[in-house]
Amino acid sequence: MHLRENIRNIAIIAHVDHGKTTLVDKLLQQSGIFRDHETLQDRAMDSNDLERERGITILAKNTAITYKDYLINIVDTPGHADFGGEVERIMKMVDGVLLVVDAYEGCMPQTKFVLRKALEHNLTPIVVVNKIDRPAARPAEVIDEVLELFIELGANDDQLDFPVVYASALNGTSSMEDDPAKQDDNMQAIYETVVSKIPAPTEDTEQPLQFLVTLMDYNEYLGRIAVGRVNRGIIRQGQSVTVITREGQKKTARVEKLFGFQGLKRVEVEEAGAGDIIALAGIKDINIGETIADPQNPEALPVLKIDEPTLQMTFLVNNSPFAGREGKWVTSRRLRDRLFKELETDVSLRVDETESPDAYVVSGRGELHLGILIENMRREGYELQVSKPEVIVREIDGTRMEPIERLMIDVPEESMGAVMESLGSRKAEMVNMVNNGSGQVRLEFLIPARGLIGYRTYFLTLTRGYGIMNHAFDSYGPLVAGQVGGRHQGVLVSSENGSSTLYGILSVEDRGTLFVEPGAEIYEGMIVGEHTRDNDIVVNICKEKQLTNVRSATKDDTVKMKTPRLFSLEQALEYLNDDEYCEITPKAIRLRKKILNKSERERAEKHRKAAQNS
């Protein structure tokens, strides 16, 4: 057994927006892997449309760069706690991590989340203080914060002695000093620190093969592609192997193709040894978390422990009056197939069938996790309805427990009182407050996950758009009694089928805020606006103006309509109440009541109240 001195395997971890994908871009550009005529688009690692639009990394991806005689395998991980399943698996593939921290924002909830995972796997950390050129950068304080976080998470002495590199990923500069004026015009400091500080993988080629499938990809020509690290032994093209499933069953298969990584490309290789990160094709129904082993001596690697889901929603076949008009895939069989296909690559997701053949309970790590799945399905041409997101309550040692989130908020001083009051009503408990004299205050809370559903939009209104909020799962705590969070306003519900008219909209404008524009198609039971009070009312926004031959004195006055509030998918999901659905099609997002007819709704409400009182 000896070290493979010329290989380094690292993961890049950070909070959302602290610049890790940009950092990978610069490391790629400066490694000389791209020839002069090849251009590298910005954020090359964020390859899927949604990632590029939102500027977040959803799927972990890997690349490899050559520096001097070294091959450095880099895995870019998601920063959102919602994609914890991805982060968890990556830690099994690498020997060290680059922890990227913003020189102004410092440690945020997800920094803590991803770092905890890295320390649990005993990985060697390097801290990169990014955005050193920001006007308000405070590198010395940020390093102190990072050190405190390491101590809080129980890092060992070796991990506490972490090297620090200061960089500006956007400018492609780095140095070992925290003075922005002394930055070198290259990423040399990062390459050198990785090569000198991250341990090389051990080569255990005499032992029988073991390879853990960590990521999945799909290619129309090659079928399913398994990505992971060779734990021990050697794997060759054309070799027969045994696949050990998560349940411990064994099946025989053959490795048809083997790929190494070079830049963003996959390069076909004949064989790979322990410590290499590779992709292999040709095994039909391979899944994440399965071990590929030697047929003579099949030994499974420990099964990946994945964080349990904390939020669930019901996905249903669309049954609104507009069903089947706008989507390509509308049947329950199509919906079922698509959800079960998602399970193959997303290990944090759960799909449970219900008594109804048209409804499935889908559980995930948070609103963003489920929102991304819905958005992807919508773009693929699916039509569906979803219910309000609900937290998953668990029974632990005879006590009912619910997920508690750690919430970090940066707000201007003048908004602080209003924000604290709004969180108090949502059963949040303040655990820390920092005022660094810049007019901004950082508040830290522990809050039941229920209290955060639908809070973001309200929070942005309270802080006039200046507030920043971030949260990550903290722990399970005893169930908080009573109503937590939820919507206080009632809604305006359409009484008619038809098209909305300007006259109809203007006639109900003083009742609340509208969600539709004139000329929109409407059906009975659809939610068309928010009421100013806390009860729902039925309105008709399809009515036409009665034409008469009497002229009005004010006829020519210009009428101005208020701008309607249009929802994004996440806002619509947050807005829902228990008796409502969100109808999602490739062309529209509509809110509706579960029971469309007014008298049937009232009857159902009476029954519900009677059942509560009995």
Secondary structure, DSSP 4 states (H G I P E B T S, - for coil): -EE-TTEEEEEEEESTTSSHHHHHHHHHHHTT-S-TT----TTTT--SHHHHHHT---S-EEEEEEETTEEEEEEE---SGGGHHHHHHHTTT-SEEEEEEETTTB--HHHHHHHHHHHHTTPEEEEEEE-TTSTT--HHHHHHHHHHHHHHTT--HHHHS--EEEEETTTTEEESSS-GGG-BSSSHHHHHHHHHHSPPPEE--SSPPEEEEEEEEEETTTEEEEEEEEEESEEETT-EEEEE-TTS-EEEEE--EEEEEEBTEEEE-SEEETT-EEEEE--TT--TTPEEE-SSS--PPPPPP-PPP-EEEEEEE--STTTTSS-SB-SHHHHHHHHHHHHHH-TT-EEEE-SSTTEEEEEESSHHHHHHHHHHHHHTTB-EEEE--EEPPEEETTEEEEEEEEEEEEEEGGGHHHHHHHHHTTT-EEEEEEE-SSSEEEEEEEEEHHHHTTHHHHHHHHTTT--EEEEEEEEEEEPPPS--S---S-EEEE-S-EE--HHHHHHHGGGEEE---TT-EE-TTBEEEEESSSS-EEE---PPPPP-SPPPTTTTSPP-PPPPP---HHHHHHH--TTEEEEE-SS-EEEEESS-SHHHHHHHHHHHHHHHH-
